[in-house]
Structure formats: structure tokens, C-alpha cells
């Protein structure tokens, strides 16, 4: 398997019982197969020191149209860049086909310094979501409550003009 960033050979290394593909003699990037990345992304998780201290030159494509090909899916999968967290400090490359993750040299160290735990990351995401969408959601909630109140008032008014045998649940034979 070749490195998606510099096209050098990826070496298989075992860290904490997980087999990773590392560009040790090239750019220093690391390929994590599906779900492997989650075992290394928090500061309290055990990780090999060698993985955090990899060296190499960052060799990212410079243009917005220059995307990396997935090393696992050969050239069928194109890695998509996305921010790892709401802090928007580190982008990771993820394959939509196989769910693998590519990290350039130093990105794992940067990611591990963002949050103390998965819980802290989720809390930050919830706070960000509330900041961005909170006012719109509050307006929708208020509109919904007003609609519910109108419906309750309407049903209450019908109670006095409709015989009780037409109200669902007040009779065994029921009109509704």
C-alpha cells in the first residue's frame, strides 16, 4: 500500500495491538483503518511514543481540487477533508467508502491536545451547535408551543358545543 500524500510505501506497525500503516521513510503520515483512529485520539489513551514522534515533511496537495486517493480502496475512493472538531484547528482526511482516516505528520499530536476526552469534545460540539442554531430552534419551539396552545383552546371550545358522545373516549361505540 502506498502513501496517499507522497506515494511512498506505507510500513505496517503494531501499536497497542492495532496494526497501522505508517509512512515512516517519507512524509510521516499515518493511515488508520475503520474505527482504529478512535483508539488513539484522546490524550489519556495509550499510544506508542514512536507514533507521536514521527517526522517528515507535510506534503499536502495545495489546490482545493487536489484530493488524496484512498490507499485502501486504491484509486476508487477519494479522501474527503473535514474538521475533526468544532475548534476547526485540524483537518483529517476520511474515506467515505471504507471509513479509513489519514493523518499528516503531527496531526495526531495536534488532535490529542484539543480535548481531554470524548465527553469534552461532545460538550464543545453541543455548545457550538447551540450557539449556531439555538435562536432558530428556540423560535421554532415557541411557534410550536403557540400552535399547541391554539389547538388546546380550540378543543376546549368544542367541548361545550359538541355532545359528549362525539368526544373520543367518552363512549364505547365512539364516533371516531
C-alpha positions in Angstrom: 0.0 0.0 0.0 1.3 3.4 -0.9 1.1 6.7 0.9 -1.7 9.0 -0.4 0.4 12.1 0.3 3.9 11.3 -1.0 3.3 8.0 -2.8 6.0 6.3 -0.7 5.5 2.8 0.7 3.5 2.5 3.9 5.0 0.3 6.6 2.8 -1.8 8.9 3.4 -1.1 12.5 1.6 -2.5 15.6 0.7 0.0 18.3 -1.4 -1.1 21.2 -2.5 -4.3 19.4 -3.6 -2.2 16.4 -1.9 -2.6 13.0 -1.4 0.8 11.5 0.1 1.8 8.1 2.8 4.5 8.6 4.8 6.5 6.0 8.0 6.2 8.1 10.5 6.9 5.4 8.5 9.7 3.7 6.1 12.3 4.8 5.4 10.7 8.3 1.6 10.3 7.8 -0.5 7.6 9.3 -3.3 5.5 7.9 -6.0 4.3 10.3 -8.4 1.6 9.1 -12.1 1.8 10.1 -12.5 2.6 13.8 -8.8 2.4 14.6 -8.4 6.1 14.9 -10.7 6.3 17.9 -8.3 4.2 19.9 -5.6 7.0 19.6 -7.4 10.4 19.5 -7.6 11.2 23.2 -4.7 12.2 25.4 -5.4 9.5 28.1 -5.4 6.7 25.6 -2.3 4.5 25.3 -0.3 5.2 22.2 3.1 4.4 21.0 5.6 7.2 21.5 7.0 6.5 18.1 3.7 7.3 16.5 3.6 10.8 18.1 7.2 11.5 17.3 7.1 10.6 13.6 9.0 13.1 11.5 8.5 14.0 7.9 7.6 16.9 5.6 4.0 17.7 5.2 3.2 17.1 1.5 -0.4 18.1 1.1 -1.9 18.9 -2.2 -2.2 22.7 -2.4 -5.2 23.2 -4.6 -8.8 22.8 -3.5 -9.3 20.3 -6.3 -6.2 18.2 -5.5 -7.6 15.4 -3.3 -5.8 12.4 -1.9 -6.7 8.9 -3.2 -7.6 6.4 -0.5 -4.7 3.9 -0.1 -7.0 1.1 1.0 -9.6 1.5 -1.8 -6.9 2.0 -4.4 -8.0 4.9 -6.6 -11.7 4.3 -6.3 -12.0 6.3 -3.1 -11.2 9.9 -2.8 -10.5 11.1 0.7 -12.7 14.0 2.0 -11.3 16.7 4.2 -13.2 17.6 7.3 -12.5 19.3 10.6 -12.1 17.0 13.5 -13.8 19.3 16.0 -15.7 22.5 16.4 -12.4 24.3 17.2 -11.7 23.9 13.5 -7.9 23.6 14.0 -7.1 20.3 12.4 -8.5 18.7 9.3 -8.5 15.0 8.8 -8.9 13.1 5.6 -11.6 10.4 5.7 -12.6 7.8 3.0 -16.4 7.7 2.6 -16.1 4.2 1.1 -14.0 2.3 3.8 -14.2 4.9 6.7 -10.4 5.0 7.0 -8.6 8.1 8.3 -5.4 9.7 7.0 -3.4 12.0 9.3 -0.5 14.0 8.1 2.6 14.2 10.3 2.0 16.0 13.6 -1.8 16.0 13.2 -2.3 13.2 15.8 -0.4 15.2 18.4 -2.5 18.3 17.5 -5.7 16.4 17.7 -4.9 14.9 21.1 -4.2 18.3 22.5 -7.7 19.7 21.5 -9.8 17.9 24.2 -9.2 15.9 27.3 -11.8 13.3 26.4 -14.6 12.3 24.0 -17.1 13.7 26.5 -15.4 17.2 26.4 -15.4 17.1 22.6 -19.1 16.2 22.6 -19.9 19.0 25.1 -18.0 21.5 22.9 -19.9 20.4 19.9 -23.2 20.7 21.7 -22.3 24.3 22.8 -21.2 25.2 19.3 -24.5 23.7 17.9 -26.5 25.7 20.4 -24.6 28.9 19.5 -25.2 28.5 15.8 -28.7 27.0 15.8 -30.1 27.9 19.2 -32.0 31.1 18.2 -33.7 29.4 15.3 -34.6 26.3 17.4 -36.0 28.5 20.1 -38.1 30.3 17.6 -39.4 27.0 16.2 -40.1 25.7 19.7 -42.1 28.9 20.6 -44.0 28.7 17.3 -44.8 25.0 18.0 -45.9 25.9 21.6 -48.2 28.6 20.3 -49.8 26.2 17.8 -50.3 23.6 20.6 -51.9 26.3 22.8 -54.3 27.3 19.9 -55.2 23.7 19.3 -55.9 23.2 23.1 -58.1 26.3 23.2 -60.0 25.2 20.1 -60.6 21.7 21.6 -61.7 23.3 24.8 -64.3 25.4 22.9 -65.6 22.4 21.1 -66.2 20.7 24.4 -69.1 23.0 25.1 -70.8 22.8 21.7 -70.2 19.1 21.0 -72.2 16.4 22.8 -70.1 14.2 24.9 -70.9 11.1 22.9 -68.9 12.7 19.9 -65.8 13.1 22.0 -63.4 10.2 21.6 -63.1 8.0 24.6 -66.3 9.1 26.3 -68.4 6.3 24.7 -68.0 2.7 23.9 -69.4 2.8 20.4 -67.4 6.1 19.5 -67.9 8.3 16.6 -64.2 8.5 15.8 
